[in-house]
Amino acid sequence: MPDYKLLTPGPLTTTASVKQEMLFDHCTWDDDYKKITTRIRRELLKLAHVEEPEYTSVLMQGSGTFGVESVLTSSVGTEDCLLILANGAYGKRMAQIAEHAGLRYYMEEFHYDQIPDAGRVARLLEEHPEITHTAMVHSETTSGILNDIASVAKVVKEAGRTMIVDAMSSFAGVDIPVGDLKIDFLISSANKCIQGVPGFSFIICRREALDACEGKARSLSLDLYDQWKTMQADGKWRFTSPTHVVLAFAKALEELEQEGGVEARSRRYRENNRYLIQGLKAMGFIPYVSEEHQGPIITTFFYPENRNYTFEEMYCFIKDRGYAIYPGKVTDAETFRIGNIGEIYLEDMERLCEIFREFLQAKGAAA
């Protein structure tokens, strides 16, 4: 297969040393393996700026969506009601989960390029006292917008409700003081900013909120409380774990620390993103999201007007030269997306901009 780097919001390009860890086969019952699980859980709490006993962490088999579904279907009981704040596909996916699980919920929609407004949320909570939980996405990769979880969490917690954050593509790439924000459940995935590979999600839980999940789960395999209870005993997963992925993730955590932690990684991502936007703007590619709300993870760009090429042509040209980009996901405009997380550096952004210029010149367009 051709070798190319992924300019996506995850799965993403990983280091050779992370991939190397997956060459080792490990037994799920082995004490050494269980110690690795325990160490991962402890390190995740550090990244979230929280500690036991107020907070704990749970690893859950499957993609990030499995983690979101685990939290929603384990924490929202039959007498509870969920408010979903959606400004993209992943907020709307929460509503799909709620619909399938038979959860009581409201979905408040915001435009793709607009962040959920805390004042509006406060009014909704006042108008609907039946709402017990509020859920939102932090980095909505549909558009690349970075939502203001701090202002929303403030009004949610002041109203005495449970706060759930999907920080799938932002955790460890954007610093999130989980405890200071009083977030009850934060969900992310192995194959995002920690730069592991796909195979499990993880949840940072406030213990009081997690304890309230006991007996509520609508799924056997996604029962968040039972998963935690088993894992808390000695580090064992309830059902077969993705051992190779776990080993790779443990290595990725080491490499995050070696890079300088979340601060250094966030700085690299932001520098990548800033160069990318400046470079493509100079060629006529305008970002979909305003600078005020643009996140450092992935950027959506409008296609220039009167172009004489398709996305498929542009995609193949770029891929043949070593990089894979993303098609657009917003439905109200013709766009494409470029991620800049993973084992991606400024020289990659420089090379990508060169490739774009070559493509435009080949098409007879100004660059």
HELIX and SHEET records of a PDB file:
HELIX    1   1 ALA A   16  GLN A   20  1                                   5    
HELIX    2   2 GLU A   21  LEU A   23  5                                   3    
HELIX    3   3 ASP A   31  LEU A   47  1                                  17    
HELIX    4   4 GLY A   64  SER A   75  1                                  12    
HELIX    5   5 ALA A   89  ALA A  101  1                                  13    
HELIX    6   6 ALA A  118  GLU A  127  1                                  10    
HELIX    7   7 ILE A  149  GLU A  158  1                                  10    
HELIX    8   8 VAL A  178  LEU A  181  1                                   4    
HELIX    9   9 ARG A  207  ASP A  211  1                                   5    
HELIX   10  10 LEU A  224  ASP A  234  1                                  11    
HELIX   11  11 THR A  243  GLU A  259  1                                  17    
HELIX   12  12 GLY A  261  LYS A  281  1                                  21    
HELIX   13  13 PHE A  311  ASP A  320  1                                  10    
HELIX   14  14 LEU A  346  ALA A  362  1                                  17    
SHEET    1   A 2 LYS A   5  LEU A   6  0                                        
SHEET    2   A 2 TYR A 323  ALA A 324  1                                        
SHEET    1   B 7 TYR A  55  GLN A  61  0                                        
SHEET    2   B 7 PHE A 200  ARG A 206 -1                                        
SHEET    3   B 7 PHE A 185  SER A 189 -1                                        
SHEET    4   B 7 THR A 162  ASP A 166  1                                        
SHEET    5   B 7 HIS A 133  VAL A 137  1                                        
SHEET    6   B 7 LEU A  82  ALA A  86  1                                        
SHEET    7   B 7 TYR A 105  GLU A 109  1                                        
SHEET    1   C 2 SER A 139  GLU A 140  0                                        
SHEET    2   C 2 ILE A 145  LEU A 146 -1                                        
SHEET    1   D 3 ILE A 298  PHE A 302  0                                        
SHEET    2   D 3 THR A 335  GLY A 339 -1                                        
SHEET    3   D 3 TYR A 326  PRO A 327 -1                                        
END                                                                             
